[in-house]
Amino acid sequence: MFLNLLNDRQKASFLALATKVVMADGGVVPEEDVTLDIRRYEMGGDISAPPDEIFGVPNTEIFDTRRSQVIVLAELYVLAYSDSDFHADERPIIQELAEAWGFSEDDCAGIEQWAVRQGPLSLEAWTVFQKLDAV
């Protein structure tokens, strides 16, 4: 929803983080795949994730403004909740980012509450758009 506000390098690093989150529990379910596709489309579709950031240490320094950090956390929470199961293996990835960037537990709770509501709406909108696009 807000990924268009990131620059191209930030988008690539976000995609790496997003891929890391959806793969954390050992599998990517259809809801996660659709949610990730929505984010790719929003970023322009031609952004690719650096493999070294997916399988190695994420580049968190590229998110050098509070706005970019909030965007990343919000979008990662949406991804984590897209399958209605915020898996225990996904949570540490997001928590480490939040801690590195100095977010409080209250900050994270507010962003997470928004993501819980936003995730299903995002999937619902995508389904509606796909149906209308097919007409």
C-alpha positions in Angstrom: 0.0 0.0 0.0 2.9 2.4 0.7 5.7 0.7 -1.1 5.6 3.2 -3.9 7.1 5.7 -1.4 10.4 3.6 -1.2 13.2 4.1 -3.7 14.2 1.3 -6.0 17.1 0.0 -3.8 14.8 0.0 -0.7 12.1 -1.8 -2.7 14.6 -4.6 -3.6 15.7 -4.9 0.0 12.0 -4.9 1.1 11.3 -7.7 -1.3 14.2 -9.7 0.1 12.8 -9.2 3.7 9.4 -10.1 2.5 10.6 -13.3 0.9 12.5 -14.2 4.0 9.4 -13.7 6.1 7.1 -15.8 3.9 9.7 -18.6 3.6 10.5 -18.6 7.4 7.9 -21.2 8.3 9.1 -23.6 5.6 6.5 -23.0 3.0 4.7 -20.4 1.1 0.9 -20.8 1.1 -1.3 -19.3 -1.6 -2.4 -16.3 0.5 1.2 -15.3 1.1 2.0 -15.8 -2.5 -0.9 -13.5 -3.6 0.0 -10.9 -1.0 3.6 -10.9 -2.1 2.5 -10.6 -5.8 0.4 -7.6 -4.8 3.4 -6.0 -3.2 5.6 -6.7 -6.3 2.9 -5.2 -8.6 2.7 -2.1 -6.3 6.5 -1.7 -6.6 6.4 -1.7 -10.4 6.8 -5.4 -11.0 10.4 -5.3 -12.2 12.0 -5.2 -8.8 14.0 -8.3 -7.8 15.3 -9.3 -4.4 19.0 -9.7 -4.0 19.6 -13.4 -3.1 22.3 -12.6 -0.7 19.8 -10.5 1.3 17.2 -13.3 1.2 19.5 -16.0 2.5 22.0 -13.8 4.3 22.0 -10.7 6.5 19.2 -8.2 5.4 20.3 -4.7 4.4 18.5 -2.7 7.1 20.6 0.4 6.8 19.1 1.2 3.4 15.9 2.2 5.3 17.3 5.4 6.6 14.2 7.3 7.4 11.5 6.6 10.0 8.9 6.6 7.2 10.7 3.9 5.2 11.1 1.8 8.4 7.4 2.1 9.3 6.4 1.2 5.7 8.6 -1.9 5.9 7.3 -3.1 9.2 3.7 -2.5 8.3 4.0 -4.4 5.0 5.9 -7.3 6.6 3.2 -7.6 9.3 0.6 -7.7 6.5 2.5 -10.5 4.8 2.9 -12.4 8.1 -0.9 -12.2 8.7 -1.9 -12.9 5.1 -2.5 -16.6 5.8 -4.1 -15.9 9.2 -1.2 -17.5 11.0 1.6 -15.3 12.1 4.0 -18.2 12.5 6.5 -18.3 15.4 9.4 -18.4 12.8 8.2 -15.2 11.1 8.0 -13.1 14.2 11.7 -12.9 15.0 12.6 -11.4 11.6 10.2 -8.5 12.1 11.1 -8.1 15.8 14.8 -7.8 15.0 14.1 -5.1 12.5 11.9 -3.2 14.9 14.5 -3.4 17.7 17.3 -2.4 15.3 15.3 0.7 14.3 14.3 1.6 17.9 10.6 0.9 17.7 8.9 0.3 21.1 6.5 -2.6 21.8 3.6 -0.1 21.7 4.7 1.1 18.3 4.9 -2.4 17.0 1.5 -3.3 18.5 -0.1 -0.4 16.8 1.4 -1.3 13.4 0.5 -5.0 13.9 -3.1 -4.2 14.8 -3.4 -2.2 11.6 -1.9 -5.1 9.6 -4.3 -7.6 11.0 -7.2 -5.5 9.6 -5.4 -4.6 6.4 -4.2 -8.0 5.2 -7.7 -9.6 4.5 -8.8 -6.4 2.8 -5.8 -6.4 0.6 -6.5 -10.0 -0.5 -10.2 -9.2 -1.0 -9.4 -6.2 -3.1 -7.0 -8.2 -5.3 -9.7 -10.9 -5.9 -12.2 -8.2 -6.9 -9.7 -6.5 -9.2 -8.8 -9.8 -10.8 -12.4 -10.6 -11.5 -13.1 -7.1 -12.9 -9.9 -7.3 -15.0 -11.1 -10.5 -16.6 -14.3 -8.9 -17.9 
